[in-house]
Amino acid sequence: MPSSLPELRALDQAIARLPAAVTEALKGEARASADRIAAHAQALLRSQTHGTGATAGAIRVLDESDRRQYVVNAPGTADKPANLSMWLEYGTRFMAARPFMRPAGAAETDRYRANMTAAAERTAARLLE
C-alpha cells in the first residue's frame, strides 16, 4: 500500500497506463491464437483431402484492427469453386463434411482463455509493482 504522495502518484500513473498495456498484451495473444488456429485448420484440411493442398494453403489470418479482432479466413483459390471451403467444412448432399475450421477453433479455446488471463495478469502485475 502506498504510504507517501510520490508512491501514490506512481501508482496512479501505472493505473492510467493499465488499459493500453493490457490491450496490447491481449492483442499479441489473440494474434498468436489466430495463427495457431490457421495452422491447425491447414493441417486438418490437408490430412482430409487429396491433391495439392492449395485450398488449405489459402487459409490466412486477417487483421481487423478496426473491429479489434483477428479472423481466420479460408477463401479458397482462384482455380476452384468459391464455395469449396464451405462445402468441405459442412459437406453437401454429394460429399461428406470434412470439418477443419470448427475443430481447429475448438481445440484452441481453453489455451486461448488461459493465455489471455495470464497476459492480463502479468501486465497488471508488472505495471503495479
N, C-alpha and C positions, 0 to 999 in steps of 0.2 A: 504494500500500500504506500503510495507516495506520501512523504512526510514534509516536503518543502515545496515552495512555489516553483522552482526550476524543475523539480521532478514531476509536478503536476502539469506544467506546460509541455514537457517532453511526452508525457502520457497522452495529453490532448492532441498533440501533433501526430503521434502514432495512430491514434484512433481516427483522425481525419484521413490518414493515408490508407487505412484498412480497406475500404470498399474497392478502391482501384487496384490495390495489391492482390486482394483475394480474387477479383475478377480476372486479372492477368494470369494468376496461377491456375484458376479453373479453366481458362481458355486453353492453356497448354495441355492440361489433362484431357479436355474434350477433343482436341485435335489428335492426340495420341490414341484415344479410344476409337475415333473415326478411322484412323489409319489401320488399327488392328481389325476392325470390322471389315474394312475393304479387303485387306489381305486374306482374312478368313473366308469371306464370300468368294473371292477369286479361287482359292484353293478348293472350296466345296464345288464350285461350278466346274472347274477343270476335272475334278475327280468323277463327276457325274455325266460329263458329255464327251463326245468324241470329236476329233477334228483339231483345229489349230489353237483353240482356246482364245480366239480373238474376242469373243463376247466377254469372257472373264477378264481379259486384258484391258477392256474398255472401262471396267469398274473404277471409279475415282471418287475422291473426296472433294466436295465443293465448299469453299469458304464463303459462307453467307454472313459476314460480319455485321451487316446492317440489321439482320434478324437475330444476331447473337447465337448462331448455330453453325454446325458443320453438317453437311448432308452427304451420305454415301449414295452415289448415283450409279446406275447400271444402264447407260444409254444405248448400248449395242454398237454395232458398226454399220458403216455405210453400205456394205455389201450383203447385209442381212435384213429381214423384215424389222421394221421399227419396234414392233411389239414382242420381239423374240425374248427379251429378258423377262417380260411379264409372263409369257407363255411358259418359259422354263420354271419360273418361281411357282406359278399356280396350276400349270397344266392346261390342257384343252380337252375337248371331247375326243381328240385323236391322239393325245400324248399325255402320259403320266406327269405329274408335277415333279420337279427336281429342285426343291427349295434350296436357296443359297443365301439370300439376304436375311430372311427371318431367323434361321438358325444362327447365322453369324452375329446378328444383333442380340439374340437371346443369350448366346454364350458370353457376351461381353458385359451384360447387365450388372452382375454382382461386382466384378472388378471395377467397372466404371463408378459405381456408387462408393465403393471403398476408397478408390483413388481420389475422387472429388472431396470426400470428407477429410481424408488425410491432408490433401493440398490446402484446404481451407484452414485446418487446424495448425499446420506447420507455418503457414503465412501469418496467421494471427499471433501465434506464439513468438515468432521471430520479431514482429513489429512491436509487440507489447512487453518484450523482455526488459 
